[in-house]
């Protein structure tokens, strides 16, 4: 059997068409896989040499003109350096302004006094008592030293470098409290430490004056009542209460008691105890009707 008849025009057309399709397919596959020709295209214009060489002029850099600049002034606040251990995410807090004119002096040690007082005798006295002698014991005393009480200079007797004597007037101990005793010279170059003299309140009679009988012969009777007790006590001039307070005088207004130890006078004014019923109150009269 014959597959191809060259004399048949239809068969020839089919063969020509198949060959054309085969050539086109081969061209497409070659372009896809090889990307066309690898040779660069020839630029005919670039290959031609320039008849006249062109001179290349370099562009000149602009010259700085100081007059063209404008001054910039920053008026903001420059924050200070960050403090140690400070939270960097916190907002800035400016430090407080310095205090003008504040001067803090440098503390200096207190100088040691040239002299020393170690003790007083007596160291405690009662207020409202009389003048008394005071012995001052210490070290490095001189004959020019004077004893002072609360800054008041007192006549001083020099015994030796460790002992001084002075007399303290009653006016300086009229009221209870502490008194500062020192030893110093008149010019203040030699001075001692300060030591305390204690002035305590004196003992007081614990009585109220609630009644009186005034007799013509002078043997008057005072009716006293001990504080906190309802018992009444009749006393006369010269009696001693509690072994310490002597009845010095009796009148319609007051009773005067004297401390036999400290020699201090205590005045008790006349008072009416309203807590005592009227019928039980002591009499207040000038004449004793019981006597003829």
C-alpha positions as CSV (number, residue, x, y, z in Angstrom):
1,X,0.0,0.0,0.0
2,X,1.3,3.5,-1.0
3,X,1.2,6.1,1.9
4,X,2.1,9.1,-0.2
5,X,1.0,9.8,-3.8
6,X,3.2,12.6,-5.2
7,X,0.9,13.0,-8.2
8,X,-2.1,13.9,-5.9
9,X,-2.2,17.7,-5.4
10,X,-4.1,17.4,-2.2
11,X,-1.5,15.2,-0.7
12,X,1.2,17.6,-1.6
13,X,-0.6,20.5,0.1
14,X,-0.9,18.5,3.3
15,X,2.8,17.7,3.3
16,X,3.7,21.4,2.8
17,X,1.4,22.5,5.6
18,X,2.8,19.9,8.0
19,X,6.4,21.0,7.2
20,X,5.5,24.7,7.8
21,X,3.9,23.9,11.2
22,X,7.0,21.8,12.2
23,X,9.3,24.7,11.4
24,X,7.1,27.2,13.4
25,X,7.0,24.8,16.4
26,X,10.8,24.5,16.3
27,X,11.2,28.3,16.3
28,X,8.8,28.8,19.2
29,X,10.5,26.2,21.3
30,X,14.0,27.7,20.6
31,X,12.9,31.2,21.6
32,X,11.3,29.9,24.8
33,X,14.3,27.8,25.9
34,X,17.2,30.0,24.7
35,X,15.7,33.5,24.9
36,X,16.5,34.5,21.5
37,X,20.0,35.6,20.3
38,X,22.6,36.4,23.1
39,X,24.4,38.9,21.0
40,X,23.7,42.6,21.8
41,X,22.2,44.7,19.1
42,X,24.7,46.8,17.3
43,X,24.2,50.5,17.7
44,X,25.3,52.1,14.5
45,X,25.1,55.6,15.9
46,X,27.4,54.8,18.9
47,X,29.9,53.1,16.7
48,X,30.4,56.2,14.6
49,X,33.2,58.4,16.0
50,X,32.4,62.1,16.6
51,X,33.9,64.3,14.0
52,X,34.6,67.1,16.6
53,X,35.4,66.2,20.3
54,X,33.0,67.8,22.8
55,X,34.6,69.7,25.8
56,X,33.1,68.8,29.1
57,X,32.9,71.7,31.6
58,X,32.7,70.8,35.3
59,X,29.9,72.7,37.1
60,X,31.4,75.0,39.7
61,X,30.4,74.7,43.4
62,X,28.6,77.7,44.9
63,X,30.7,80.0,47.1
64,X,29.5,80.4,50.7
65,X,28.1,83.8,51.4
66,X,27.9,84.6,55.2
67,X,25.3,87.2,54.6
68,X,22.9,84.5,53.4
69,X,22.8,82.8,56.8
70,X,20.2,83.7,59.5
71,X,21.0,83.4,63.3
72,X,18.8,80.9,65.1
73,X,18.2,81.6,68.8
74,X,16.8,78.7,71.0
75,X,14.8,80.0,73.9
76,X,13.8,76.7,75.4
77,X,15.0,75.1,78.7
78,X,17.7,72.6,78.5
79,X,17.0,69.7,80.9
80,X,19.7,68.8,83.4
81,X,21.4,65.4,83.5
82,X,19.3,62.5,84.7
83,X,19.7,61.4,88.3
84,X,20.9,58.0,89.3
85,X,18.2,55.3,89.8
86,X,15.6,57.6,88.3
87,X,12.8,56.3,86.2
88,X,13.6,57.3,82.6
89,X,9.9,57.2,81.7
90,X,8.9,59.8,84.3
91,X,8.4,63.4,83.2
92,X,11.2,65.9,83.9
93,X,11.0,67.7,87.2
94,X,13.4,70.7,87.5
95,X,15.4,71.0,90.7
96,X,14.3,73.6,93.3
97,X,16.0,77.0,92.9
98,X,18.8,77.7,95.3
99,X,17.9,79.8,98.3
100,X,19.7,83.2,98.0
101,X,21.3,84.6,101.1
102,X,21.0,81.4,103.2
103,X,24.2,80.7,105.0
104,X,24.7,77.5,107.0
105,X,27.7,77.8,109.3
106,X,30.0,74.9,109.7
107,X,29.5,73.4,113.1
108,X,32.5,73.6,115.4
109,X,33.1,71.6,118.5
110,X,32.3,73.2,121.8
111,X,35.6,74.1,123.5
112,X,36.4,72.5,126.8
113,X,36.2,75.0,129.7
114,X,39.5,75.8,131.3
115,X,38.1,75.0,134.8
116,X,35.7,72.3,136.0
117,X,32.9,72.2,138.7
118,X,32.2,68.6,139.9
119,X,29.7,69.1,142.8
120,X,27.8,71.5,145.0
121,X,27.1,71.2,148.7
122,X,24.2,71.4,149.2
123,X,22.9,70.5,145.8
124,X,19.2,70.9,146.8
125,X,17.6,73.6,148.9
126,X,14.0,74.6,149.8
127,X,12.5,77.7,148.3
128,X,11.7,80.7,150.6
129,X,14.4,79.8,153.1
130,X,17.1,82.2,154.4
131,X,20.6,82.9,153.1
132,X,22.8,79.8,153.1
133,X,26.5,78.9,152.4
134,X,27.3,77.0,149.2
135,X,30.5,74.9,148.7
136,X,31.7,74.5,145.1
137,X,34.1,71.7,144.4
138,X,36.1,71.4,141.2
139,X,39.6,71.9,139.7
140,X,42.0,74.6,138.5
141,X,40.4,77.4,140.6
142,X,42.3,80.6,141.2
143,X,41.9,83.5,143.7
144,X,40.4,85.6,140.9
145,X,37.5,83.2,140.4
146,X,33.9,84.3,141.4
147,X,30.9,82.0,141.8
148,X,27.8,83.1,139.8
149,X,24.2,81.9,140.3
150,X,22.0,82.4,137.2
151,X,24.6,85.0,136.0
152,X,24.6,87.0,139.2
153,X,28.1,87.2,140.7
154,X,28.4,86.4,144.4
155,X,31.2,87.2,146.9
156,X,33.5,84.2,146.8
157,X,36.1,82.9,149.3
158,X,39.0,81.0,147.7
159,X,40.1,78.0,149.7
160,X,42.4,76.2,147.2
161,X,42.4,75.2,143.6
162,X,39.7,72.7,144.2
163,X,37.4,74.4,146.7
164,X,35.4,77.7,146.8
165,X,32.8,79.1,149.2
166,X,30.0,81.6,148.7
167,X,26.8,82.8,150.4
168,X,23.6,82.6,148.4
169,X,21.0,85.2,149.4
170,X,17.4,84.2,150.0
171,X,16.2,86.4,147.1
172,X,17.8,84.0,144.7
173,X,15.8,81.0,146.0
174,X,12.5,82.7,146.7
175,X,10.7,80.5,144.1
176,X,11.2,76.8,143.2
177,X,13.2,75.9,140.1
178,X,16.7,75.1,138.8
179,X,19.6,77.6,139.2
180,X,22.7,77.4,137.1
181,X,26.0,77.8,139.0
182,X,29.3,78.7,137.3
183,X,32.8,79.9,138.3
184,X,34.6,82.5,136.2
185,X,36.8,85.5,136.2
186,X,35.6,89.1,135.7
187,X,37.1,89.3,132.2
188,X,35.6,85.9,131.2
189,X,38.9,84.4,130.1
190,X,38.7,81.7,132.7
191,X,35.3,79.9,133.2
192,X,33.9,76.6,134.2
193,X,31.1,74.3,133.2
194,X,27.6,74.9,134.5
195,X,26.1,72.8,137.3
196,X,22.5,72.8,138.6
197,X,21.3,73.9,142.0
198,X,17.8,72.5,142.6
199,X,15.3,74.7,144.5
200,X,12.3,72.6,145.6
201,X,9.0,73.7,147.1
202,X,8.9,73.6,150.9
203,X,6.5,71.4,152.9
204,X,3.1,73.0,153.4
205,X,0.6,72.6,156.3
206,X,-2.3,70.5,155.1
207,X,-5.1,72.4,157.0
208,X,-8.0,74.7,156.4
209,X,-9.0,77.5,158.9
210,X,-12.7,77.1,159.4
211,X,-13.6,78.7,162.8
212,X,-12.3,81.0,165.5
213,X,-13.1,82.0,169.1
214,X,-11.6,85.3,170.2
215,X,-11.4,85.5,174.0
216,X,-10.9,88.8,175.9
217,X,-7.9,87.4,177.8
218,X,-6.1,86.7,174.6
219,X,-6.2,82.9,174.7
220,X,-7.9,82.7,171.3
221,X,-8.9,79.4,169.7
222,X,-8.6,78.5,166.0
223,X,-10.6,75.7,164.6
224,X,-8.7,73.8,161.9
225,X,-9.8,71.0,159.6
226,X,-7.3,68.7,158.0
227,X,-7.8,68.6,154.2
228,X,-9.7,65.4,153.2
229,X,-10.9,64.8,156.8
230,X,-14.1,66.1,158.5
231,X,-12.6,66.0,162.0
232,X,-12.2,69.5,163.5
233,X,-9.2,70.5,165.6
234,X,-9.0,73.3,168.2
235,X,-5.5,74.8,168.5
236,X,-4.1,77.7,170.5
237,X,-1.2,80.0,170.1
238,X,2.1,78.1,170.6
239,X,0.7,74.7,169.7
240,X,2.9,72.5,167.3
241,X,1.1,70.6,164.6
242,X,2.6,67.4,163.2
243,X,5.8,68.1,165.2
244,X,6.7,70.8,162.7
245,X,4.3,73.7,162.4
246,X,3.9,76.1,165.3
247,X,0.8,78.3,165.7
248,X,2.3,81.8,165.7
249,X,-0.9,84.0,165.6
250,X,-4.7,83.7,165.4
251,X,-7.1,86.3,164.0
252,X,-10.5,86.5,162.4
253,X,-8.9,86.6,158.9
254,X,-6.0,84.1,159.1
255,X,-3.8,81.7,161.1
256,X,0.0,82.0,160.8
257,X,2.1,78.8,161.2
258,X,5.9,78.7,161.3
259,X,7.9,75.8,160.1
260,X,10.2,75.1,163.0
261,X,12.8,73.4,160.8
262,X,13.0,75.8,157.8
263,X,11.8,78.9,159.6
264,X,9.2,79.6,156.9
265,X,5.9,81.3,157.7
266,X,2.7,79.9,156.2
267,X,-0.5,81.9,156.2
268,X,-3.8,80.0,156.2
269,X,-6.8,82.3,155.3
270,X,-10.2,81.9,156.9
271,X,-12.5,79.8,154.8
272,X,-16.0,78.3,155.3
273,X,-16.3,74.7,154.3
274,X,-19.7,74.5,152.6
275,X,-19.6,70.7,152.6
276,X,-20.2,70.8,156.4
277,X,-23.9,71.3,157.4
278,X,-24.7,74.7,158.9
279,X,-25.6,73.3,162.3
280,X,-22.3,71.4,162.5
281,X,-20.0,74.3,161.5
282,X,-17.6,75.6,164.1
283,X,-18.5,78.9,165.9
284,X,-17.0,82.2,164.8
285,X,-17.3,84.7,167.6
286,X,-15.2,87.3,169.3
287,X,-16.2,86.6,173.0
288,X,-16.3,83.3,174.8
289,X,-19.8,83.4,176.5
290,X,-18.9,80.4,178.6
291,X,-16.5,82.4,180.7
292,X,-17.7,84.9,183.3
